[in-house]
Amino acid sequence: MSTADSLFRALDLIEPGDLVSYHGSLTDFHGLYIATPCDCHNCKLRDAYGVSDFRFRLLDPWGDLRHTPRCVRRKSITRATGGR
């Protein structure tokens, strides 16, 4: 593991592709997902205007769910532990 990887893990930062646990307000969607940067129109506008409110689109790692949460705030997800 590189120094940068260790730093991300120590700070509990979420990187694209990380397995995360969603525990936000949409209780029907609580569970494990793969975090990716949200690419919806509203999030692209936030980014274009320099609003520092980075949000995630969550993808089903098994591909079973048709709809998954988007525009998810950082406080609504936690990196899943690998059992280490």
C-alpha positions in Angstrom: 0.0 0.0 0.0 1.4 3.4 -1.0 1.8 6.4 1.3 -1.1 8.1 -0.5 -3.3 5.0 0.0 -2.4 4.9 3.7 -3.3 8.6 4.0 -6.7 8.2 2.4 -7.4 5.2 4.7 -6.3 7.1 7.8 -8.5 10.1 7.0 -11.4 7.8 6.0 -11.7 9.6 2.7 -13.9 7.9 0.0 -12.3 7.4 -3.4 -14.2 6.4 -6.6 -14.6 2.6 -6.6 -14.5 2.2 -2.8 -17.1 -0.2 -1.3 -19.2 1.9 1.1 -22.1 1.4 3.5 -25.0 3.8 2.9 -26.8 4.9 6.1 -28.6 8.0 4.9 -32.2 9.1 5.1 -33.4 6.7 2.3 -33.8 3.7 4.6 -35.0 1.4 1.9 -31.5 1.8 0.3 -29.4 1.1 3.4 -26.6 -1.4 2.4 -23.4 -1.8 0.5 -22.6 0.1 -2.7 -19.7 1.2 -4.9 -19.1 4.9 -4.6 -18.6 6.9 -7.8 -18.7 10.7 -8.4 -22.3 11.8 -9.1 -22.7 12.8 -12.7 -26.2 14.2 -12.6 -27.0 17.6 -14.0 -27.3 19.2 -10.6 -24.0 17.9 -9.4 -22.3 19.0 -12.6 -23.7 22.5 -12.0 -22.4 22.5 -8.4 -19.0 21.6 -9.7 -19.1 24.2 -12.5 -19.9 27.0 -10.1 -17.2 25.9 -7.6 -19.6 24.7 -4.9 -17.5 22.4 -2.6 -20.3 20.0 -1.9 -19.0 16.8 -3.6 -21.6 14.1 -3.8 -21.7 10.4 -4.8 -23.7 8.1 -7.0 -23.9 4.7 -5.5 -23.8 1.6 -7.7 -25.0 -1.9 -6.7 -21.9 -4.1 -6.7 -24.0 -7.1 -7.7 -26.0 -5.4 -10.4 -29.3 -6.5 -9.0 -30.8 -3.1 -8.2 -32.4 -1.1 -10.9 -32.4 2.2 -8.9 -29.7 3.3 -6.5 -29.1 6.5 -4.5 -27.5 9.5 -6.2 -26.4 12.9 -5.0 -25.4 11.2 -1.7 -23.6 13.4 0.7 -20.3 12.2 2.3 -21.9 12.1 5.8 -24.4 9.4 4.6 -21.7 6.8 3.7 -18.9 5.1 5.5 -16.1 3.1 3.9 -16.9 -0.6 4.3 -14.3 -2.4 6.4 -12.4 -5.3 4.8 -12.4 -7.3 8.0 -8.7 -6.5 8.7 
